[in-house]
Amino acid sequence: MLSTLFIALRFVHFASLMVLLGSTICSVFLAPQTFKPVLVARLAKQWRTAIWLALISAAAMLSVQAGLMGNGWVDTVSPQVLEAVLGTRFGSVWIWQIVLGVVTVVVFLLKPRVLQSVLMLLAASQLILLAGVGHAAMHEGLLGGVQRINHAIHLLSAAWWVGGLLPLLMCMHMARKPRWRHAAITAMMRFSRYGHLAVAAVLVTGGVNGVLILGWSLPLESHYVQLLLVKVALVAVMVTIALVNRYLLVPRMNEAQEAAQIRFVQLTWLEVIMSVAVLLAVSIFATWEPF
């Protein structure tokens, strides 16, 4: 039960930070200046949910980890066991997750529209810290440093890609309004253009992660490898959807605007669903041994 709860909390924590980072990147860097206040006003509710879920899940994961290290539920609130958890690598990273989560809540409660750049940096910092735990921290020394940096880039790139999908859908909806059409389309085109970098970084760093964790062998009898291959297949489908949207549907929006927009929205929602499945797979096999 505790193991299942830990996986669920891990999923919520990663998803919340990715949504927060990806959407703040869109508002800070990709939205035209005159369009930013409008977009931020619509993203604020999404940010509020993501920020609170990230903090609550971080605190709960520390408690659940204490129960996993100890004797079950009774040790999830044991001061002695919690102190022991804080002495581990996980604990040393996780206390900063909680501290940064609290700071993020405070920043949001102050002036989310003005301090969106700070929210972006705080979300990025928390994702970078996540590269210091789990399989990404299995090596030491120089190789360990390379592995952590690579995994941090992987997480940031994935958040940029996946977390930007909801603002993309929002912009598509706003593009139907004459007042915001030009600005919304500009934001979408920027996301599409620079999103190529995020997708490429996800693929490259994901491949490097796999080699650093598994080496050049691929033990197909391993449940870890089997679920990893499922993740790879899902990501391949997501990439295909992104390419169809960018190179088939976007050019057709001038010719068959309504039909192309509807199909674009449908495929983007499918991409969102696939990203949820990928993140769920990652949350599960991250708790498994590779071999």
C-alpha angles and dihedrals in degrees: 000000000000091000091053091047090051091053091049092049091047090053092050092047096050093042093050094050092046093051091048095048097042094048094045090050088055093050097042102041111014107039117085113251096251091047097051099084091050094048094044091051089057094042095050094086090049090050093049092054094045094048095050093044091050092053096043093046092048092053092044093049091056090053093046091049088056089054091049091050092044133037103301132270095353091064096049087088099030110124091208094052092043089053089051091051090052088057092061127082089254092052094048090054096039097054087061090049088058094043092050089045090056091047090050091053091050092049091050093049090052108051114331094174094052097037099045090121089057090050089052093052093047092051090048091050092053092049091049089053090055088066087070096067136056126017091337088070098049095108128064134208122017094340090051091052091050091048093051094046091048092049092047090054089048092054094045092048093047090050091050091052102038098032090053095059096081094050087047090057089046091053091049089055092048092047087072090067112083092219094060101024098105095043093045092050090048090053091048093049091050091050090050093047099047093033086076087071093052093049093047091049091050092052096045097044091043090056091048090049091053093051093047092051102037103021116217094314123091111202100200092190089066114100087213092058093044093055090042089057089051088054091050091051092050092049089050089055090049091052090050091051091049091051092048091050094047102040105026108028104032094056089049095055091089093051103037100012101168097044093044092049093050092050090045091054092046093051093044091053088049088053089052091052091048091050090054089052091049092050091048090052090049091049090054103044093040086073093051129084113250094227 
